[in-house]
Amino acid sequence: MSVNLRALAAKVCFAVVDQGRSLAEEIPKQAAKVEGKDKGLLQELCYGVLRYLPELENHVRHLMDKPLKGKQRVCHFLLLVGIYQLKYTRIPDHAALNETVSATGNIKCRHLKGLVNAILRSYQRNPEVSTNSLTEPVNYNHPGWFINKVKSAYPNNWQSILSANQSRPPMWLRVNNRQFNASQYLKMLEASEIEIADQDEKSGALKLASAIDVNKLPKFDVGAASVQDAAAQQSARLLGCQPGDLVLDCCAAPGGKTCHMLELTPDIEQMTAIDVDESRLVRVQENLDRIKLEAKLIAGDATNPESWWDGQLFDRILLDAPCSATGVIRRHPDIKWLRKADDIKALVDLQAQILKKMWSLLKPGGTLLYATCSILPDENSEQIQQFLATQTDAELVELPEYQGSLGWQLIPGEQDMDGFYYAKLVKTK
Ligand SMILES: C[S@@+](CC[C@H](N)C(=O)[O-])C[C@H]1O[C@@H](n2cnc3c(N)ncnc32)[C@H](O)[C@@H]1O
């Protein structure tokens, strides 16, 4: 039987929503079965269904009496793939319908072929649903618990945050300062007819007008530029490594920020990059190799430095903590369905534990930058407030970016950046 792209997309969405797997794990498995442009379409369909999951499910609920259950769940996701194409893509309706209906044969649901055909045609005839009774999850395409959390943290702009999460993220570039400054690289992009839409003043990050294959970027293969959101590009500047520093990046994989610090400060005495996930350290090494940078990589647990630390205190520590990733939903729409309300407390506890341990590895007078890609105060300002209340030798370094808040909370979509949080802490002597 030939491969059917819609069937592959339905399998990916089933694996994410019903089995708790990530898009990053599941798409490559299915994408390996198709060629060229089809890989892009597979990604588009999976991301699209996960962006609009409650809304698409609401359509299905209106069109059939009983939702598909058990062994028929993959077919439920096939229906969502079908409606997504009809509602949000430029794929001609007849092609979307034919391909989706024939996908039933690829997911062991041939007996549901007539049903899938009937539901999709009925949606096509009457795509409207009454908007009067829509629940908030359906209206905003986010889980209810999360909408409530965003509402309480951001009473004035919660809707714009949810809407930014639904947008397609831009491609931001980081220019390798060891090789070129931003304006030199900008000229090289212009010469290659690659259009720039914006530049972040603070970090020099360049926003492309549209995403392109990285291999088309000038000198990408020799490390002249990397892909990294402008929010993440603030970290190296804020930590401000100096020549001669011993630096620790204690949650380093895949290494974007490790590389950035080394690019900005070539004379760092030593960069130690650790991560608990050994397999992810391979990505750090690949990034270092492409840019021709060096760091000491250790597979280690930041809650247990006794098992890997050599006893030398660090001048600077970057703690880019494991977090809810609620600031990067536009890049990873699966986060909305993988993350559960109960996860937040466990993450906050883990972050507090890592912060306390890493603080003990910092020299008196040293600096630690705490960062997350979360927008939840529990993991950010409240975490830091709690730390400052108990750690008497810790002080928050005042930065203009804070604007009166405890730390710098970047909101998704603000200047078209990801949501991020930074707090710069210094150890008193
Ligand atoms: C937000 S990501 C880091 C991103 C990275 N700093 C970058 O810019 O490319 C968080 C990382 O923390 C790692 N991590 C989670 N728990 C950890 C622990 N207890 N000790 C060390 N690393 C941990 C995860 O494996 C993950 O790679």
The ligand as a Gaussian input file, in Angstrom:
#p B3LYP/6-31G(d) Opt

LIG

0 1
 C       15.375000      24.924000      28.490000
 S       16.331000      23.569000      28.080000
 C       17.916000      24.280000      27.857000
 C       18.126000      24.983000      26.511000
 C       19.561000      25.412000      26.293000
 N       20.045000      26.232000      27.374000
 C       19.758000      26.160000      24.986000
 O       19.748000      27.372000      24.964000
 O       19.933000      25.493000      23.952000
 C       16.476000      22.794000      29.629000
 C       17.470000      21.633000      29.683000
 O       17.590000      21.237000      31.051000
 C       17.906000      19.874000      31.070000
 N       17.657000      19.394000      32.440000
 C       16.480000      19.069000      33.018000
 N       16.667000      18.700000      34.286000
 C       17.998000      18.788000      34.527000
 C       18.825000      18.517000      35.648000
 N       18.301000      18.067000      36.797000
 N       20.165000      18.719000      35.529000
 C       20.697000      19.159000      34.360000
 N       19.966000      19.409000      33.272000
 C       18.641000      19.227000      33.341000
 C       17.029000      19.272000      30.004000
 O       17.535000      18.035000      29.544000
 C       17.071000      20.371000      28.927000
 O       18.045000      20.067000      27.956000

